[in-house]
Structures are given as C-alpha cells and as structure tokens.
Amino acid sequence: MQHKFTRREFLKAMGYTASSIALAGCKSQILDDTAMYSSVKVERPVVSVVRIKNDNIDYAVRESIDLLGGINTITANKERIMLKPNLVSLNPHDTTNPKVIESLARLMLESKKDVSIGEGSAVAGPNIISNRVVCRTKDIDILNNIQKSVFENLGYAELAKKIHVPLVNLHTGEMKTVANPMGFVFKKISLHRSLTDTDLLCSVPMMKTHGLTGVTLGMKNLIGVYPGQVYGTVRSGVHNEAAKIEESGTASAIVDMVQVNKLGLVVIDASMAMQGQGPSVRYGGQLVKMDLIIAGTNPLAADITAAYIMGFEPEEISTFSFAWEVGMTPKSIGEIEIRGTQLNRVKKSFNRPRISPWEALKDWWGLPCDYWRGDSPMKSGYLSTIDYGINTFFQAD
C-alpha cells in the first residue's frame, strides 16, 4: 500500500535547507516593499511564520521547527537544552503559553535530549508589597518563593511533572562568572551554572510591546536570566548600570546577556500577543489574538520578523541597534528568508507603547525590602511619586 506523505514528512524528505532553496532559485515570501536582491545568491537567515489553525498549537510549533530543517538538525551535537519562557508575572495573559513550551519540550525529548525549563521571573508573589509598590531584594528565600509561586500559578509545575522535565530557578543557586569582553554594560556577568552547562538556550517569549524597549521578544526575554541574588528581583542593578550607557537602561544589557549565552533558537509565542503599554495588561497592555508561531535559529532575524509583523521597523528598536554594534545580523527584513505564511497576510499595526527612560522610573519602581519591614507607615511623599509615575508612564496613549 502506497504511503501518503504528510506536509511535515514532505518537508523533511525534501531537505528543506537554506542552501537548497537558494540553489533552486525559489522566491522569498517577503513583502513586495522589501529590498530587491542581486543575482548572487547569499545564504540568508531563515525564519518560519506559521498560522495556528483550530487552536492546534502543537502542530504549529512542530511545523515551525520543520520549516527550519527539523529538530534533529537544529539540535545536532547539542545534548543539554534549556527552554526559557517569559514569565514576568502571575498573570497568564502576560506570559508564554505553557502549551508552546510543552510542544518544544516533547520535540526535544523525542530527539533524546536532556531538557530543562529555566526562568528568573521579575515580579510576583511575595515580591509584591502593595498594589502600587514593588520591592527590590537579593534575599534568596524571597527569590525562591517568587519563582515557586510563578511556576505553580502559571501551570509550569504541573507541566514539569507531566513531561518529566526539571524546572530551574535562575535567580538562585550556584553561579559562574563569565567574561564578556564586548559588553556594553558588564565586562563580566554572573550566570546560573545551569546556563553555562547548557549546549543550546531556546528563548520562548510571548509577542509583546514594552514601555522601555518598544518590543519584548526573543532577545529581550534574556533579561530574565540575570540572577536576582546578584542583580536584584526587578533587575534594578542591571537597569541602573545600563542607564549609564543609554536611556532605556535595558537594551544594552540585553545584548550583553545574549553574547554570553548559547542562544541558538527563538520560538515566539504569538498565539495571543500584546499591544499598547506592555509588557503587562495591568499597566495598559491590550491582548491581540494573532494565532502565530514565529521561529528562527538566528535570534535577531526572528525578532526583526516578529517586530515587522507588529508594525515596527528595525531601526525603531534600541535592542536591535546594540545588536548591530556587536556585529549581529541581519539589519533588515529584506535580508531574511521567510518560510510558511507570507508576511503581508499577517502583518498588523500594533498600538504602540509610550517609551519611558529608566531614569524616570527608577525612583518609584520599588524600594529595598528593608524599607517596608516593621510597622513604619508609607511616606506620603513617596506614595505621591509612585502615583505620579504610574499615571505618567504606565498609561497608554
């Protein structure tokens, strides 16, 4: 009996690689308004854009990986793989859908890889002192409680048990200092030992806008691997140092962290995205159902593609500018080979966030936790500063 090929089997059988596509002279699926290419075929980074049909996230994730050449190609000679979701808060509307992580984990387990899920969440659980105030701390017990609360409330603890994959709290534990000679902010960075032992880091963010950096995608997601026991819970130590370099206090530090990690795969969860004053619905972010998975082995290419779909040009995103300074490519959407869904069919014009410099936020975005211990009342002057900050900077246009 003749075997009927599925789409996935057909892609694998055809050896769907960048070189074979270039040799065949196949046309890119880029929009008509992108740059024209010369007759000389140059291998370009590949990004897959796949629609989620009938809410079947697993199929879309698997197809997005197949369009990149398949999981065995992506993970060749790599045994230890960490998946890094974006779990910025306890609200599932702000965070990576665990179904995307589960699909990736299962794919890698099927390829006999050693898989873990790691995160160092910014603000959650006992780190929230009141509705308005977030304290900063390096206290290991608090950091452990924060991450435990995040994993449990967002369904990741249950997922980890279900698929037998360990969860790693990147805030605390054994740290290793890594040299970063091309760093903008840090010439040396402290990393959780599990990251230095990882062969491949896979960033799995939710597609969102962001009030400091414009967008938060695959590279920005790595702000969450700065360990709290070294840099503080809301990465205050990172932002304060980065603000000496540039206004966002974030973009330069993101690229520093990208340089010291083995970031070899970005899978962007755009099943439900966020526009407006991201990265949280609490501060004015608005949910947008996109029903997309975007994936690439070149982090900058994946992020440029996602930002383009959101309606941003690469030059608008400060993180991309710092990435170009250290030699990362590409520089435009026209330098990327898009596979899967054509961009002109999915591109939207997201509501933009109001961009604020870190210096405008740092004096009210939290105080040391010691300030709040005991029965001391909140200082009215400081509360006024908090009210002003929230009303001014976390309110969508």
N, C-alpha and C positions, 0 to 999 in steps of 0.2 A: 504494500500500500504506500502511495507516494506521500511524503511528509510535507505539510503546508507550513511555510515559514511565517513566523510572527514578525512584526516590524522590528522587534528587538533582535531577533535571530538574524534577520536580513542585514541589519546594520553591522553586526559583528562579523558576519560572513563576508561582507564587502570590505572589511578592514578600513573602517571609516576614519582615516587619519588625515591630518592637515596636509601631509606631503602628497598623498594620493589625490586629494581634492585639487591641489594646486596643479599637479601634472595633468589632470583631466581637463583643466581649464574651466571648471564649474564656476558659475557666477555666485558672488556673495549675496546674502539676503539682506544686505544693508539698504537703508532708505536711499531714494534717488538723490537726496540732497547731500549725501556724504561725498567725501573726496574720491576722485577717479584714480585708478591705479595704472601704473606704467605696464608695459608689456612684459617686463621682467617679473617673474613670479617669486615673491618673497614669502616665506612661511610666516603666517600671522598667528597670534594667539587666538584660540578657539573658545567661544562662549556659547553655551546652549541655552535656549529660551523655550520652555515647554509649558503648554497650557495644562492646567489641572481640569480634567473632564469628569463630571459627575462626582466631584469631591474625592476622586481617587488619587490621593497624594502619593501613595506608594508607587503607583505606576508612573506618575510624572517624574518622581525623583529618580527612579531606575532608568527611565528614558533619557533624562538629562545627563546621567552618567554614561550611558551607552553612546550618546552623541559625542562624548569626549574621547571615545575609544574603549570604554568599558572599565570596570573596577579593577580588573587584573592588570591592565596597562597603567592606570593611574597609581596603583599601589605596588608596582613591581619593585622588588628589593626593599620594601618597607614593611616591617612586621608590627611595630607598635604605633598605633594611630589614636589620636585624641580628637574627639568631636567637641567643638566649643560653641554652644548655643549662646544666644543673648538673653539673659535672664535678669534684666535690670531691676525688676520689682516683683511684687507678689501678684500683680495683675496679669492674667493670661492674655489680655488684649495688647500688652506692651512687649510680649516675649515670643521667642521662637516656638512654633507649634511642635510639641513632642512627637507628633506623627512623622515629621520630616527627619528628626533625629533617629527615630526608630527605624525608618526605611534605610537610612545610611548605615546605621549600626548593623542591621541584618545583612546588607550587601557585603560589608566588610567581614562579618563573621562567616558568611558563606565562602569567602575567599581565604578563610583560615587565618585572619589577622587578629592580633591582640588589641582589642578596642576598649577605650575608656571615654567617659564624658566628663569634661572639666569646666569649671566656672568659678569666678570670683565676683559675685553679684555686688552691685553698687549700694543699693539702699533697700532694706527690707526688715520685717520682723522687729526685733528689739532695737534695731538701729534707728527706728523712727520714734522720736521722743514726744512729738505732738503732731497735730495736723500740719503745722507750718515749719517745724524745725527739725533738721537732721543733724545729729551729732557726728563728729569725726573721732575715730578711735583706732588704735592699733592693738587693742585688747584681744588676745587670742580666744578667750571664752566667748566674747561677744561675736567675734568673727565666725566662730564655729556655729553658734546659734543662728546667725544670719543665714549662713549657707544651708544649714539643715532645714530651716524654715522654708527657704526658697525651693529646694529640691522636693520637699514634701508637698507644699501647697500647689506647685505647678505640675505635679504628676510625674516628676522625674525619678523620685524614689521608687515609685511603683513600677515605672518603666524599667529601671535598672534591675529590679528583681525579676521582672518578667522575661527579660532577654539575657540575664546573667552578665551584665556589663557593670563594672565599678564606676562609682561617682567620685570625682576628685575635687576637693575644696582647694582651689588655687590660692586662697587667702593665707592659709596657714600650713605649717609643716616644714620639711627640710628644704632650704633654699640654696641656690647656687648663684654666684656672681658671674655674669657673662660679659666679656669685653664687647664694646660697641664703638669702634674707632671712628665711624662715620656718623655717630649720633649727633643730633641737634641739641638735645637737652641732656642726655645721660651718656657718658662715655663708658659707663659700666651700669648694668641693670641686674637687679635681683629677680630670679625666676624660680618658680616652684620646680623642684628636682624632676618631677614627672614630665615637665615640658622639655627639659634638656635631654631626657631619655627617650623622648618621642621621635619617631622617624618621620612622621607626617602629621601636621596640625591641619585640621579641617575646620574652617570658620563657617558657622551656620547661623547667620543673623536673620532677624526679621527686617524686611524692607521698610525703612522709616526715614522721616525727616528729623532734623536735630537742631536745637537752638544755639549750639556752639559751632557746629561744623557743617551745617547745611543738610547733610545726609549722614545716616549711620548704616553702614553696610559691612562688607567682609573685613576690610582693614580696620575700620573704626571699632569693630567688635573686639579687637585685641586689646583695647583699653582695659578690658575685664580680666586680663592675665597679669596686670600689675598687682602683686600680692598686698593685701590690706595690712598684714603685720609689718610691712616695710613702709608702705606709702599711704596708709590710711584707708578707711572704708569707702569714702566717696572719691578716692584717688586725689585728695586735696593736695598731698605732697607732690604729685605728678603735675597737676594743673598749675600750682603756684610756681614751680620751676619752669614749666613750658611757657607761662605767661611772660617770662623774661625774654623769650625768643619771639613770640608772636601773640596776637590778641586773643585767639581762641583758647590759648592755654591747653590745647588738646591735639591739634593736627600734627604738630612736630613730634609730640610724644608718641602718637600712634605709629608714625613711620619708624621711630626708634625701636618700638616693640616688634614691628614687622621684620626689621632687619635681623633681630636676634632669635627669631623663631623659624621653624621649618614649615612655613605656611605654603602648602602645596595644593590646596583645594578650597574653593569657596563655593558654598551652595546656599543661595539666598532664598529664604522662605518668603515668597510674595503671594502666599495663599490669601492672607489678609495683610495689607500694608497699612502704613500710617502717613498722613499728610498733615500740614499745619504745624502747630507748635509741638512737635515731637521732642523727646522720644517717649512720651507718656500721655495717655488720654487724660490723666489727672491735670496736666498743665496745658491742655488745649489741643492735643493730638486728635486727629479725626480718622477713623478707620475707613479703608478703601478696599473693597474686595477685588483683588487683581487676578486670582486663580493662576498664578505663575510660579514656576521654579526656574531659577537662573543659576547656572553653574559654570565654573571655569577653573583651570589649573593655574592660570595667571591671575593673581588677586586683583591687580589694578585693572586688568581688562574686564573682569567680572563686575567690579564696582562701577567702572565707567559705563558699561552697558546698562546696569540697573539704574544708575543716575540719569542716563539718557532716556530710559523708559519713563522715569518720573518727571521728565521735562527740564532737567538741568544740563547745562553744557559743562564739560570737564573743567574749564578754566574758572568756573564759579566755586569749585570745591577746594578748600585750602589743603585738605589732606592730599589730594592728587598733586598739587603744586610741590609739596615737600617730597612726595614720592619721586617726582621727576628730577628733583635736585640731587637725589642719590642715584640716579641713573635708571630708575624703573621705567618700563614702557608697558603699554603704548601711551600715546598722547592724545589720541582722538578715536572716536567711534569708527571712523573710516579705516583704521589700522587693525580692526578686529574682524575675524570671520565669525559670523553668526550662523548657528545651525538650529533648526527647529522652526519656531514661529517667527515670521517676519516682524521686524520692529514696528513698522508702520501700522500693524494691526493691534498692537498692544500699548503703544505709547500714549501717555496721559499727561496733562499739565497739573501736577500736584499743587495744592495750596502751599505756599512757602512759609517757612518759619521766620520769625523775627530773630536775626542773628545778634547775639549779645557777646561782648568780650568777657573773659573770665574775671577780669579786674572789677567789673560791675557786679559780679555775683558773689565773689569770694567772701565778702564781709558778712553776708547774711546766709549763705548756703552752708549753714552748720556752725556749731561751736564745739570745742573739745568736750567730751562727755563729762569730764570732771566738773564742768560749769553747772551741770544740771543735777548733780548728786546732792542729797540732803533736801532741806525744806526751803531753800532760798527761792524767793519769788522771781519770776522772769522780769528783767528790767524793761520798763515800758518803752524806753528809748530804743532798745534793741528790737523789740517787737514791732515798733513803727518802721524800722529799717527793713525788717522781714516783709511786712505788709507792702511797703513801697517796692521792694524787689520783686515780689510775686506779681503785683499789679502791673509793674512796668515791663518786666522781661518775660514772664510766662503767660502773657495774654496774647492770643492770636490777633493778627490784624483784622 
